[in-house]
Amino acid sequence: MKINILILSFFLFLTGYCQNISELYENSKEAVVLIKTSEPEMVREGYQKLMLNVKGLGSGFVVSKEGEIMTAAHVVQTAQNIIVKFSDGEEVFAKVVCSYPPADVALIKLLSVKKTPLKVVKLSNSDNVKVGDQIYVIGAPFGLGNSLSVGYVGKKYSNEIEDGFVTSEIIQTDAVLNEGSSGAPMFNLNGEVVGISSFILSNSSGFQGLGFATTSNVAKNILLDEQSVWTGVEAHLITGSLAGILNIPQEGGVLVEKVANFSLGDIMSLIGGSSKIYFEGGEYIVGGDIILSIENISLINEENLHKAWWIIQNLKLGQVLHFKILRKGSVLEISRTIPNSSIK
């Protein structure tokens, strides 16, 4: 008799658990969106240059009735076109409002009003997240919208950066994340967002049990409170032997790979690369500009890069930004006045 009671209790527990997750999913899914992007990319084929239209996929979630949507920065950072697809099939164009690649978070906004009311989800205080907490993720892996994944918090990481940078906080989970899951919301069992899916660690490019998400507190601080500037630039800090190979006339510089239209990088007239190279296990797009300094801060190391980023994040309307670049072997000193459309 005791065994039967235990089996029945266990069955009832599992049934309640499944119903709970199912109800949470139903209450949350309408706020989760599929993000489709496209951008031109110049590539070399032999001696010819070809312009390709590269398409990307990601996820996001609605955080305001005004059509603001949070996602991962790498999904939209250099996108020329952004289309948001909702669970009911409606598609609406969007634009980038702000982005912060160091924490991999971005905020986009719909360019027109959705025909039906927007479903909004609430951001939770991620300081309350503990190792062992159960979470669920709703995203669009491989473009399959509103896909559910359930897991636990495996660990929390934090890294405080000085010189005006925010604290980086990351949640590790065993919930399944794959291509297209970037930007997907990680929910607690109250149906509130505690993280934004960012990346996985894998030896095979597929999910192997380790997924990572930026915490909701960091996302809120960067995107809603401070409204980080969208540079629209994809770039790498280059130092060491590669700096010598690229003939950088100092210890290092920032290699500009891609630049989005109407972004701060576009206003600065920066030019992206056109050829891919592989060096010591890394892939780089070369042939574009290399930023040498911003406001006389030489971009030769991480510390100086942080200082320059802090200056960019605090640009004001009408301010003149001074910077130096290496372009096709020539060092150019450039000044640009910052218009209202590019700053917070």
C-alpha positions in Angstrom: 0.0 0.0 0.0 2.8 2.4 0.9 4.5 1.8 -2.5 1.2 2.5 -4.3 0.8 5.8 -2.4 4.4 6.8 -3.2 3.9 6.0 -6.9 0.7 8.0 -6.9 2.3 11.0 -5.1 5.2 10.9 -7.6 2.8 10.8 -10.5 0.8 13.7 -9.2 4.0 15.7 -8.6 5.1 15.2 -12.2 1.7 16.0 -13.5 1.7 19.3 -11.6 5.2 20.1 -12.8 4.3 19.6 -16.4 1.1 21.6 -16.1 3.1 24.4 -14.4 5.6 24.6 -17.2 2.9 24.4 -19.8 0.9 27.2 -18.3 4.0 29.4 -18.0 4.9 28.7 -21.6 1.4 29.7 -22.8 1.5 32.9 -20.8 4.9 33.9 -22.1 5.1 32.7 -25.7 3.3 35.6 -27.3 5.9 38.1 -26.1 8.7 36.1 -27.7 9.7 36.9 -31.3 11.8 35.6 -34.1 14.2 38.2 -35.5 15.3 38.0 -39.1 18.2 40.1 -40.3 20.0 40.8 -43.5 23.2 42.7 -44.4 25.5 43.0 -47.4 28.9 41.4 -47.1 31.8 41.9 -49.5 33.7 38.7 -50.2 36.5 37.9 -52.6 36.3 35.0 -55.1 39.6 34.7 -56.9 40.4 38.2 -58.2 36.8 39.3 -58.1 34.8 41.0 -55.3 31.2 39.9 -54.8 28.5 41.5 -52.7 26.4 39.0 -50.9 23.2 39.5 -48.9 23.8 37.6 -45.7 20.8 36.6 -43.7 20.7 35.9 -40.0 18.3 34.6 -37.3 17.8 35.3 -33.7 15.2 35.6 -30.9 14.0 38.4 -28.7 11.2 39.5 -26.4 8.9 42.5 -26.0 9.5 44.7 -23.0 7.2 47.6 -23.6 3.8 48.5 -25.2 5.8 51.0 -27.3 7.3 48.1 -29.3 10.7 47.8 -27.6 12.3 44.4 -27.9 15.4 43.0 -26.2 17.8 40.7 -28.0 21.5 39.8 -28.2 23.8 42.5 -29.6 25.5 40.1 -32.1 22.1 39.4 -33.7 21.5 43.0 -34.8 24.8 44.9 -34.4 25.5 45.3 -38.1 22.1 44.4 -39.6 20.8 46.6 -42.4 17.3 45.2 -42.3 15.5 43.8 -39.2 12.2 42.0 -39.4 10.4 40.9 -36.2 8.0 37.9 -36.6 5.4 37.3 -33.9 3.9 34.1 -32.8 0.7 34.9 -34.7 2.7 35.2 -37.9 2.6 39.0 -38.2 5.9 40.6 -39.3 7.0 44.2 -38.6 10.2 46.0 -39.5 12.4 47.3 -36.6 15.5 49.4 -36.0 18.3 49.3 -33.5 17.9 51.8 -30.6 20.9 50.9 -28.5 23.5 48.1 -28.3 26.3 47.0 -26.0 28.5 44.2 -27.6 30.7 43.7 -24.5 27.6 42.3 -22.6 25.9 41.1 -25.8 22.6 42.9 -25.3 20.7 45.2 -27.6 17.3 47.0 -27.8 15.4 47.3 -31.0 12.1 49.0 -31.7 9.2 48.3 -34.1 9.0 50.9 -36.9 5.2 50.5 -37.2 2.4 49.5 -34.8 1.5 45.8 -34.6 -2.1 45.1 -35.7 -2.9 43.3 -32.5 -1.9 44.3 -29.0 1.6 43.5 -27.8 2.2 41.0 -25.1 4.9 42.3 -22.7 7.0 40.3 -20.3 8.5 41.6 -17.0 12.2 41.7 -16.1 13.0 40.1 -12.8 15.7 41.0 -10.3 18.5 38.6 -11.4 20.3 39.1 -8.1 17.8 36.6 -6.7 18.8 33.9 -9.1 20.5 31.0 -7.4 22.5 28.0 -8.6 20.0 25.1 -8.9 17.0 27.3 -9.8 14.9 25.9 -12.5 14.5 28.1 -15.6 12.9 27.8 -19.1 13.9 29.4 -22.4 11.6 30.2 -25.3 13.3 31.0 -28.5 13.7 30.2 -32.2 16.5 27.6 -32.6 17.2 27.2 -36.4 14.2 29.5 -37.0 11.7 27.3 -35.2 9.7 29.9 -33.4 8.3 29.5 -29.9 10.5 26.5 -29.1 10.6 25.6 -25.4 13.7 24.4 -23.5 13.8 23.7 -19.8 16.9 23.5 -17.5 18.6 24.7 -14.4 21.0 27.4 -13.4 24.5 25.8 -13.3 26.5 28.8 -12.2 26.7 32.6 -12.1 29.7 34.7 -13.2 30.4 38.3 -12.6 33.2 40.6 -13.8 33.4 44.2 -12.7 35.1 46.5 -15.2 36.3 49.9 -14.2 36.5 53.2 -16.1 32.8 53.6 -16.6 32.0 50.1 -17.7 29.1 48.2 -16.3 29.4 44.9 -14.4 29.1 41.9 -16.7 27.0 39.1 -15.2 26.3 35.8 -16.9 24.1 32.8 -16.0 25.2 29.3 -17.0 22.5 26.8 -17.8 22.0 23.3 -19.2 18.8 24.4 -21.1 19.3 23.6 -24.8 20.5 26.6 -26.9 21.2 26.4 -30.6 21.6 28.7 -33.6 18.7 31.1 -33.6 18.4 31.0 -29.8 20.6 34.1 -29.3 18.5 36.8 -27.7 15.9 34.4 -26.3 14.5 35.2 -22.9 15.4 33.0 -19.9 12.5 32.8 -17.5 12.1 32.0 -13.8 9.2 30.0 -12.6 7.2 33.2 -12.0 7.2 33.9 -15.7 9.7 36.8 -15.4 12.9 37.2 -17.5 16.1 36.7 -15.6 18.5 36.5 -18.6 19.1 37.0 -22.3 20.6 34.0 -24.1 24.0 34.8 -25.6 26.3 31.9 -26.5 27.2 28.3 -26.0 30.5 26.5 -25.4 31.0 23.7 -27.8 33.6 21.7 -29.7 31.2 20.8 -32.5 29.2 24.1 -33.0 26.2 22.2 -31.6 24.8 22.3 -28.1 26.8 20.2 -25.6 25.2 21.2 -22.3 26.7 24.6 -21.6 24.6 27.7 -22.5 25.1 31.3 -21.2 22.8 34.3 -20.8 23.4 37.9 -19.8 21.5 38.7 -16.6 18.3 40.8 -16.8 19.8 43.4 -14.3 22.7 44.1 -16.6 20.4 44.3 -19.7 18.0 46.7 -17.9 20.9 49.0 -16.7 22.5 49.1 -20.1 19.5 49.3 -22.4 16.8 51.0 -20.5 18.5 53.1 -17.8 21.7 54.2 -19.5 20.7 53.5 -23.2 24.1 52.5 -24.6 25.1 54.0 -27.9 24.7 51.8 -31.0 28.0 52.0 -32.9 26.9 49.6 -35.6 30.5 48.4 -35.9 31.8 44.9 -35.7 35.5 45.0 -34.9 38.5 43.3 -33.2 41.3 44.7 -31.1 44.5 43.7 -32.9 47.8 43.4 -31.1 51.0 41.3 -31.3 52.2 39.7 -34.4 49.0 40.2 -36.4 49.4 44.0 -35.8 52.8 43.8 -37.4 51.4 41.7 -40.4 48.7 44.4 -41.0 51.4 47.1 -40.8 49.7 49.0 -37.9 52.1 51.8 -37.0 51.7 51.3 -33.3 51.4 48.4 -30.8 47.8 47.7 -31.9 44.5 49.0 -33.3 40.8 48.2 -33.8 40.2 46.4 -37.0 36.8 47.4 -38.5 35.1 44.4 -40.1 31.5 45.6 -40.7 29.6 48.9 -40.4 25.8 49.3 -40.5 24.1 52.1 -42.3 22.9 55.1 -40.2 24.9 54.0 -37.2 27.6 55.9 -35.3 30.2 54.0 -37.3 28.6 55.1 -40.5 28.5 58.8 -39.3 32.3 58.4 -38.6 32.6 57.3 -42.3 34.3 54.0 -41.2 34.8 51.4 -43.9 34.5 47.7 -43.3 36.7 44.9 -44.7 36.3 42.8 -47.8 38.6 39.7 -47.4 38.6 37.0 -44.9 41.9 35.7 -43.4 42.6 33.0 -40.8 45.3 33.6 -38.2 46.2 31.5 -35.2 42.7 29.9 -35.1 40.8 33.2 -35.5 38.9 34.5 -38.5 39.2 38.2 -39.5 37.7 40.4 -42.2 40.5 42.7 -43.5 40.9 45.4 -46.0 38.9 48.0 -44.1 39.9 50.8 -41.7 41.9 50.2 -38.5 41.1 52.7 -35.7 44.3 53.9 -34.1 43.0 56.4 -31.6 39.9 58.1 -30.3 40.3 61.5 -28.6 44.1 60.9 -28.4 43.6 57.6 -26.6 45.8 55.0 -28.5 43.8 51.8 -29.0 46.7 49.5 -28.2 45.3 47.5 -25.3 42.1 46.6 -23.5 42.5 49.3 -20.9 42.7 52.1 -23.5 39.8 50.5 -25.4 37.7 50.7 -22.3 38.5 54.4 -21.9 37.6 55.1 -25.5 34.4 53.2 -25.2 33.5 55.3 -22.2 34.0 58.4 -24.2 31.7 57.1 -27.0 29.0 56.2 -24.5 29.0 59.7 -23.2 28.8 61.6 -26.5 26.6 64.7 -26.5 24.6 66.3 -29.3 26.8 68.6 -31.4 30.0 67.3 -29.8 33.0 66.9 -32.2 34.6 63.4 -32.1 38.3 63.3 -33.0 39.8 60.0 -34.1 42.7 58.6 -36.2 42.5 55.7 -38.6 44.8 53.6 -40.9 43.2 53.4 -44.4 45.0 51.7 -47.3 48.4 52.4 -45.8 47.7 56.0 -44.9 47.1 57.5 -41.5 44.1 59.9 -41.5 43.0 62.2 -38.7 39.3 62.8 -38.8 36.7 64.9 -36.9 33.0 64.3 -37.0 30.1 66.3 -35.4 27.7 64.0 -33.6 24.0 64.5 -34.8 21.0 63.8 -32.5 20.1 60.6 -34.3 23.2 58.7 -33.2 23.2 59.4 -29.4 20.9 58.8 -26.5 
